[in-house]
Amino acid sequence: SNDQSSLFTHSTTSWNASWEFSVALTFNPSSNNYCRIYIMSSSTDPSNSSSYYVQLGGNSSDKISLFKKAGNSTTLLVESADDLLDKPRVDVRIRVERDSIGALKLYADTSSSFFLIGQHVDNAILTSSFFGWSCHYTSTRSDRFYLDSIIISGNEYIDSIPPQITNAQFLNTNSLLLQFDEKLNDQ
């Protein structure tokens, strides 16, 4: 049978940021045995979050991939070449960087130095509440996932652009309807 375990911690890092961590899998990953590292997530429930995550394995191609999940939609942003993780034991150090324009860069170190897998500019998700790890496994692989040496640095996203009025209408002598180009704070 297949199962899933997750572990999350509070993290608002989302801008001019770097997430670095080591992952070891004492097996060859597959479509049933893989892990996801949520560098930015709105929730501790991976199935119900807006997030960016790195996936190791998860299909027969044995790739390292960077995904965006927004609502029910999941989008592949960057992926490695096929068979990068096609090994009886996976030991890899991963780094994701995000700069001031929202460019996400995915790096991996499978031997002794980092190499750039690829990059993608995406500003659909600007804020984060959690960093987390989710393992998907069959019963024979349940205790063979390792996450270590996590280093998270960077800033929380600060929205410095004031909202703009996009539409104004008089509803009656006492009411005015204003529409803005972004959601307003409740305060």
Backbone as CSV, one residue per row, in Angstrom:
resi,resn,N_x,N_y,N_z,CA_x,CA_y,CA_z,C_x,C_y,C_z
1,SER,0.838,-1.198,0.000,0.000,0.000,0.000,0.871,1.245,0.000
2,ASN,0.340,2.333,-0.519,1.052,3.601,-0.562,0.622,4.471,0.605
3,ASP,1.555,5.250,1.136,1.254,6.144,2.235,2.061,7.425,2.053
4,GLN,1.785,8.395,2.914,2.455,9.691,2.844,2.656,10.223,4.250
5,SER,3.825,10.817,4.497,4.112,11.492,5.759,4.662,12.869,5.449
6,SER,4.285,13.839,6.282,4.729,15.212,6.057,5.202,15.838,7.361
7,LEU,6.117,16.773,7.231,6.622,17.523,8.370,6.822,18.961,7.904
8,PHE,6.217,19.929,8.606,6.306,21.341,8.219,6.729,22.192,9.408
9,THR,7.369,23.309,9.093,7.726,24.291,10.110,7.419,25.684,9.570
10,HIS,7.210,26.615,10.464,6.871,27.989,10.079,8.050,28.629,9.328
11,SER,7.775,29.237,8.186,8.791,29.965,7.421,8.102,30.958,6.500
12,THR,8.436,32.235,6.663,7.876,33.278,5.803,8.866,33.723,4.722
13,THR,10.010,33.083,4.641,11.014,33.420,3.638,10.439,33.187,2.243
14,SER,10.525,34.225,1.402,9.952,34.088,0.064,10.600,34.976,-0.992
15,TRP,11.460,35.900,-0.615,11.958,36.902,-1.562,13.442,37.138,-1.337
16,ASN,14.214,37.327,-2.418,15.670,37.442,-2.301,16.158,36.352,-1.351
17,ALA,15.819,35.119,-1.708,15.946,34.008,-0.771,16.734,32.842,-1.342
18,SER,17.163,31.973,-0.422,17.841,30.739,-0.778,17.383,29.634,0.171
19,TRP,17.064,28.474,-0.403,16.705,27.282,0.365,17.701,26.204,-0.041
20,GLU,18.417,25.672,0.937,19.421,24.657,0.639,19.243,23.493,1.616
21,PHE,19.359,22.265,1.109,19.152,21.089,1.952,19.740,19.859,1.274
22,SER,19.999,18.838,2.080,20.489,17.559,1.577,19.385,16.526,1.708
23,VAL,19.287,15.675,0.690,18.311,14.578,0.700,19.056,13.287,0.384
24,ALA,18.764,12.264,1.173,19.268,10.926,0.882,18.073,9.981,0.820
25,LEU,18.057,9.163,-0.195,17.053,8.115,-0.355,17.835,6.821,-0.514
26,THR,17.644,5.869,0.396,18.424,4.631,0.319,17.731,3.616,-0.583
27,PHE,17.285,4.109,-1.728,16.629,3.307,-2.748,16.594,4.120,-4.031
28,ASN,16.271,3.492,-5.130,16.090,4.181,-6.397,14.657,4.716,-6.413
29,PRO,14.461,6.036,-6.535,13.094,6.580,-6.501,12.243,6.045,-7.648
30,SER,10.920,6.119,-7.441,9.986,5.603,-8.441,8.709,6.437,-8.410
31,SER,7.715,6.021,-9.157,6.448,6.747,-9.156,5.681,6.553,-7.849
32,ASN,6.027,5.544,-7.053,5.389,5.320,-5.754,6.259,5.715,-4.572
33,ASN,7.560,5.927,-4.792,8.506,6.244,-3.720,9.319,7.472,-4.116
34,TYR,8.922,8.611,-3.566,9.555,9.880,-3.919,9.305,10.885,-2.789
35,CYS,9.944,12.049,-2.873,9.704,13.081,-1.860,9.571,14.458,-2.506
36,ARG,8.909,15.326,-1.750,8.739,16.717,-2.148,9.199,17.601,-0.999
37,ILE,9.959,18.643,-1.326,10.377,19.626,-0.340,9.692,20.924,-0.714
38,TYR,8.784,21.365,0.169,7.998,22.575,-0.064,8.801,23.768,0.446
39,ILE,9.438,24.496,-0.471,10.254,25.639,-0.048,9.375,26.803,0.400
40,MET,8.208,26.929,-0.202,7.217,27.939,0.180,5.845,27.289,0.134
41,SER,5.089,27.412,1.220,3.756,26.824,1.235,2.814,27.666,2.080
42,SER,1.578,27.756,1.647,0.572,28.509,2.390,-0.067,27.670,3.491
43,SER,0.181,26.350,3.481,-0.505,25.444,4.401,0.398,24.272,4.753
44,THR,0.089,23.598,5.857,0.797,22.368,6.216,0.153,21.153,5.562
45,ASP,-0.894,21.359,4.804,-1.556,20.291,4.063,-1.113,20.391,2.602
46,PRO,-0.196,19.520,2.168,0.328,19.628,0.801,-0.741,19.571,-0.285
47,SER,-1.833,18.881,-0.041,-2.857,18.765,-1.077,-3.736,20.004,-1.175
48,ASN,-3.628,20.881,-0.182,-4.478,22.074,-0.145,-3.636,23.313,0.134
49,SER,-2.662,23.579,-0.740,-1.784,24.722,-0.501,-1.431,25.412,-1.809
50,SER,-1.013,26.657,-1.675,-0.324,27.342,-2.766,1.145,27.218,-2.424
51,SER,1.942,26.669,-3.337,3.310,26.357,-2.959,4.231,26.243,-4.167
52,TYR,5.528,26.332,-3.848,6.588,25.927,-4.752,7.267,24.747,-4.073
53,TYR,7.519,23.672,-4.824,8.188,22.528,-4.220,9.143,21.856,-5.194
54,VAL,10.172,21.228,-4.615,11.141,20.437,-5.362,10.739,18.982,-5.187
55,GLN,10.666,18.262,-6.292,10.314,16.843,-6.225,11.485,16.013,-6.705
56,LEU,11.837,14.979,-5.932,12.873,14.030,-6.297,12.194,12.711,-6.620
57,GLY,12.247,12.312,-7.894,11.570,11.109,-8.336,10.115,11.407,-8.649
58,GLY,9.277,10.393,-8.460,7.847,10.568,-8.693,7.377,10.088,-10.047
59,ASN,8.317,9.635,-10.866,7.962,9.061,-12.163,9.109,8.165,-12.614
60,SER,9.002,7.575,-13.758,10.038,6.644,-14.228,11.267,7.354,-14.787
61,SER,11.221,8.674,-14.871,12.341,9.421,-15.460,13.432,9.790,-14.467
62,ASP,13.186,9.597,-13.149,14.189,9.855,-12.101,14.798,11.257,-12.205
63,LYS,13.926,12.259,-12.202,14.344,13.652,-12.340,14.249,14.408,-11.027
64,ILE,14.913,15.560,-10.981,14.706,16.572,-9.953,13.882,17.666,-10.629
65,SER,12.759,18.029,-10.022,11.842,18.979,-10.652,11.420,20.057,-9.670
66,LEU,11.102,21.229,-10.207,10.546,22.327,-9.425,9.139,22.597,-9.947
67,PHE,8.161,22.564,-9.028,6.759,22.745,-9.390,6.156,23.941,-8.661
68,LYS,5.094,24.469,-9.249,4.224,25.451,-8.593,2.865,24.796,-8.448
69,LYS,2.277,24.904,-7.242,0.924,24.414,-7.024,0.078,25.588,-6.560
70,ALA,-0.966,25.889,-7.316,-1.886,26.976,-6.963,-3.298,26.426,-7.100
71,GLY,-3.963,26.257,-5.968,-5.293,25.647,-5.989,-5.197,24.214,-6.449
72,ASN,-6.004,23.836,-7.428,-5.974,22.473,-7.961,-5.037,22.317,-9.148
73,SER,-4.317,23.387,-9.484,-3.452,23.371,-10.653,-1.984,23.212,-10.246
74,THR,-1.289,22.264,-10.871,0.140,22.057,-10.634,0.874,22.283,-11.946
75,THR,1.943,23.102,-11.892,2.685,23.468,-13.091,4.159,23.136,-12.911
76,LEU,4.724,22.412,-13.864,6.152,22.129,-13.866,6.889,23.385,-14.317
77,LEU,7.847,23.867,-13.503,8.603,25.072,-13.858,9.993,24.741,-14.395
78,VAL,10.683,23.789,-13.748,12.056,23.426,-14.136,12.225,21.933,-13.876
79,GLU,12.951,21.245,-14.764,13.264,19.840,-14.478,14.635,19.480,-15.014
80,SER,15.257,18.502,-14.347,16.580,18.039,-14.748,16.471,17.098,-15.942
81,ALA,17.604,16.669,-16.401,17.644,15.641,-17.440,17.114,14.330,-16.856
82,ASP,16.677,13.447,-17.724,16.231,12.116,-17.296,17.369,11.378,-16.586
83,ASP,16.988,10.513,-15.652,17.884,9.563,-14.988,18.949,10.188,-14.091
84,LEU,18.804,11.460,-13.725,19.766,12.067,-12.805,19.765,11.331,-11.463
85,LEU,18.616,10.817,-11.060,18.500,10.109,-9.783,18.389,8.593,-9.957
86,ASP,18.714,8.087,-11.113,18.609,6.644,-11.370,19.817,5.935,-10.761
87,LYS,19.751,5.773,-9.437,20.846,5.180,-8.672,20.245,4.315,-7.571
88,PRO,20.970,3.302,-7.113,20.444,2.481,-6.016,20.333,3.266,-4.702
89,ARG,21.116,4.327,-4.567,21.046,5.225,-3.405,21.234,6.650,-3.913
90,VAL,20.330,7.549,-3.520,20.399,8.944,-3.948,20.957,9.785,-2.801
91,ASP,22.024,10.524,-3.064,22.575,11.515,-2.137,22.732,12.796,-2.931
92,VAL,21.940,13.809,-2.612,21.976,15.034,-3.395,21.774,16.240,-2.480
93,ARG,22.464,17.295,-2.798,22.261,18.578,-2.129,21.519,19.457,-3.139
94,ILE,20.461,20.125,-2.680,19.628,20.961,-3.549,19.693,22.399,-3.051
95,ARG,19.684,23.336,-3.992,19.556,24.754,-3.636,18.578,25.398,-4.616
96,VAL,17.640,26.154,-4.061,16.739,26.964,-4.876,16.969,28.407,-4.460
97,GLU,17.139,29.280,-5.434,17.305,30.708,-5.166,16.163,31.463,-5.825
98,ARG,15.734,32.529,-5.168,14.724,33.418,-5.757,15.227,34.839,-5.625
99,ASP,15.267,35.565,-6.724,15.814,36.916,-6.701,14.711,37.969,-6.584
100,SER,15.080,39.225,-6.771,14.159,40.343,-6.551,13.123,40.517,-7.652
101,ILE,13.238,39.767,-8.754,12.200,39.836,-9.792,11.365,38.553,-9.845
102,GLY,11.656,37.606,-8.943,10.885,36.375,-8.880,11.463,35.222,-9.677
103,ALA,12.702,35.361,-10.162,13.337,34.254,-10.882,13.720,33.167,-9.884
104,LEU,13.226,31.970,-10.117,13.552,30.803,-9.307,14.612,29.998,-10.040
105,LYS,15.740,29.730,-9.377,16.832,28.953,-9.967,16.992,27.672,-9.158
106,LEU,16.992,26.543,-9.840,17.129,25.238,-9.210,18.525,24.687,-9.479
107,TYR,19.256,24.374,-8.396,20.600,23.820,-8.477,20.625,22.454,-7.806
108,ALA,21.560,21.609,-8.230,21.783,20.326,-7.568,23.277,20.067,-7.470
109,ASP,23.656,19.330,-6.454,25.031,18.881,-6.256,24.963,17.372,-6.032
110,THR,25.370,16.610,-7.036,25.344,15.151,-6.935,26.738,14.561,-6.722
111,SER,27.767,15.425,-6.733,29.131,14.915,-6.511,29.925,15.849,-5.615
112,SER,30.343,17.008,-6.127,31.154,17.889,-5.278,30.907,19.374,-5.512
113,SER,30.026,19.722,-6.454,29.729,21.134,-6.667,28.333,21.287,-7.274
114,PHE,27.737,22.445,-7.014,26.399,22.723,-7.537,26.444,23.006,-9.036
115,PHE,25.418,22.567,-9.743,25.230,22.944,-11.135,23.790,23.414,-11.299
116,LEU,23.586,24.367,-12.210,22.263,24.923,-12.463,21.464,23.956,-13.320
117,ILE,20.311,23.523,-12.791,19.400,22.680,-13.572,18.585,23.553,-14.508
118,GLY,18.099,24.700,-13.996,17.330,25.613,-14.826,16.703,26.707,-13.994
119,GLN,16.045,27.641,-14.669,15.406,28.751,-13.974,14.096,29.117,-14.648
120,HIS,13.237,29.775,-13.870,11.922,30.169,-14.364,11.445,31.364,-13.539
121,VAL,10.993,32.425,-14.197,10.433,33.581,-13.481,8.959,33.313,-13.225
122,ASP,8.558,33.392,-11.961,7.167,33.159,-11.608,6.838,33.990,-10.372
123,ASN,5.827,34.819,-10.480,5.408,35.661,-9.364,3.968,35.382,-8.946
124,ALA,3.494,34.184,-9.231,2.126,33.831,-8.854,1.978,33.699,-7.338
125,ILE,3.048,33.275,-6.660,3.030,33.106,-5.209,4.119,34.007,-4.632
126,LEU,3.722,34.965,-3.833,4.679,35.932,-3.302,4.995,35.720,-1.826
127,THR,4.109,35.077,-1.109,4.294,34.925,0.339,4.298,33.450,0.724
128,SER,4.839,33.190,1.902,4.914,31.831,2.419,4.602,31.830,3.907
129,SER,4.068,30.726,4.378,3.856,30.527,5.808,4.635,29.335,6.342
130,PHE,5.003,28.388,5.446,5.641,27.157,5.899,6.699,26.652,4.924
131,PHE,7.660,25.922,5.475,8.630,25.105,4.753,8.334,23.672,5.178
132,GLY,8.359,22.727,4.237,8.024,21.374,4.647,8.567,20.295,3.745
133,TRP,8.325,19.079,4.195,8.838,17.889,3.543,7.742,16.850,3.513
134,SER,7.511,16.255,2.374,6.470,15.244,2.229,7.070,14.027,1.537
135,CYS,6.917,12.860,2.149,7.439,11.618,1.592,6.275,10.727,1.168
136,HIS,6.371,10.183,-0.013,5.362,9.275,-0.559,6.048,7.924,-0.715
137,TYR,5.469,6.855,-0.144,6.206,5.601,-0.072,5.300,4.375,-0.004
138,THR,5.905,3.256,-0.382,5.308,1.945,-0.154,5.863,1.435,1.173
139,SER,5.285,0.381,1.705,5.659,-0.101,3.045,7.136,-0.471,3.163
140,THR,7.760,-0.931,2.098,9.168,-1.334,2.176,10.142,-0.155,2.136
141,ARG,9.647,1.045,1.856,10.521,2.232,1.767,10.208,3.286,2.836
142,SER,9.298,3.003,3.733,8.782,4.008,4.668,9.834,4.633,5.566
143,ASP,10.933,3.955,5.858,11.948,4.488,6.772,13.290,4.726,6.074
144,ARG,13.217,5.037,4.779,14.459,5.167,4.010,14.607,6.535,3.337
145,PHE,14.001,7.575,3.953,14.083,8.964,3.481,14.860,9.781,4.516
146,TYR,15.768,10.641,4.060,16.548,11.477,4.983,16.639,12.896,4.440
147,LEU,16.332,13.871,5.291,16.469,15.290,4.961,17.379,15.882,6.011
148,ASP,18.391,16.643,5.599,19.393,17.126,6.551,19.969,18.462,6.081
149,SER,20.665,19.122,6.977,21.454,20.333,6.694,20.632,21.395,5.964
150,ILE,19.498,21.751,6.544,18.595,22.742,5.944,19.092,24.145,6.271
151,ILE,19.272,24.957,5.247,19.675,26.358,5.417,18.694,27.212,4.619
152,ILE,17.940,28.047,5.314,16.983,28.945,4.664,17.393,30.372,4.990
153,SER,17.570,31.188,3.969,17.915,32.589,4.205,17.158,33.454,3.208
154,GLY,16.887,34.681,3.611,16.185,35.591,2.723,15.180,36.428,3.475
155,ASN,14.254,36.983,2.726,13.316,37.941,3.293,11.877,37.511,3.089
156,GLU,11.022,38.113,3.885,9.590,37.992,3.681,9.217,39.000,2.602
157,TYR,8.278,38.648,1.745,7.849,39.570,0.697,7.094,40.741,1.323
158,ILE,7.476,41.946,0.956,6.803,43.161,1.413,6.187,43.835,0.199
159,ASP,4.883,43.942,0.195,4.176,44.603,-0.901,4.275,46.113,-0.692
160,SER,5.103,46.758,-1.475,5.315,48.199,-1.330,4.550,49.020,-2.367
161,ILE,3.788,48.353,-3.216,3.025,49.052,-4.248,1.596,49.226,-3.752
162,PRO,1.146,50.463,-3.590,-0.220,50.669,-3.084,-1.266,50.224,-4.101
163,PRO,-2.426,49.781,-3.617,-3.492,49.387,-4.543,-3.993,50.581,-5.348
164,GLN,-4.411,50.306,-6.563,-4.932,51.340,-7.451,-6.430,51.100,-7.678
165,ILE,-7.189,52.165,-7.733,-8.620,52.053,-8.031,-8.775,51.776,-9.521
166,THR,-9.507,50.689,-9.840,-9.732,50.336,-11.239,-11.139,50.692,-11.702
167,ASN,-12.061,50.886,-10.735,-13.424,51.236,-11.092,-14.082,51.926,-9.892
168,ALA,-14.860,52.967,-10.160,-15.617,53.669,-9.112,-17.018,53.942,-9.638
169,GLN,-18.022,53.615,-8.804,-19.414,53.781,-9.214,-20.233,54.304,-8.045
170,PHE,-21.122,55.256,-8.310,-22.098,55.665,-7.304,-23.264,54.678,-7.370
171,LEU,-23.533,54.026,-6.233,-24.657,53.097,-6.171,-25.950,53.837,-5.835
172,ASN,-25.827,54.805,-4.939,-26.935,55.700,-4.590,-26.326,56.914,-3.904
173,THR,-27.130,57.750,-3.302,-26.593,58.987,-2.701,-25.710,58.717,-1.489
174,ASN,-25.807,57.530,-0.897,-25.009,57.217,0.295,-23.949,56.144,0.077
175,SER,-23.870,55.554,-1.110,-22.965,54.415,-1.328,-22.123,54.608,-2.579
176,LEU,-20.867,54.232,-2.425,-19.898,54.284,-3.514,-19.241,52.901,-3.610
177,LEU,-19.179,52.320,-4.789,-18.522,51.035,-5.004,-17.152,51.304,-5.626
178,LEU,-16.094,50.842,-4.929,-14.730,50.971,-5.420,-14.164,49.595,-5.697
179,GLN,-13.506,49.440,-6.841,-12.806,48.197,-7.153,-11.327,48.518,-7.289
180,PHE,-10.488,47.635,-6.704,-9.048,47.828,-6.701,-8.362,46.731,-7.505
181,ASP,-7.104,46.969,-7.871,-6.356,46.014,-8.663,-5.755,44.876,-7.840
182,GLU,-5.948,44.881,-6.532,-5.483,43.806,-5.672,-6.353,43.745,-4.418
183,LYS,-6.270,42.612,-3.743,-7.042,42.435,-2.507,-6.512,43.392,-1.447
184,LEU,-7.426,44.002,-0.673,-7.033,44.918,0.382,-6.940,44.166,1.713
185,ASN,-6.084,44.662,2.598,-6.012,44.102,3.947,-7.300,44.385,4.693
186,ASP,-7.649,43.525,5.632,-8.870,43.711,6.418,-8.734,44.813,7.459
187,GLN,-7.548,45.312,7.659,-7.302,46.299,8.714,-7.736,47.688,8.321
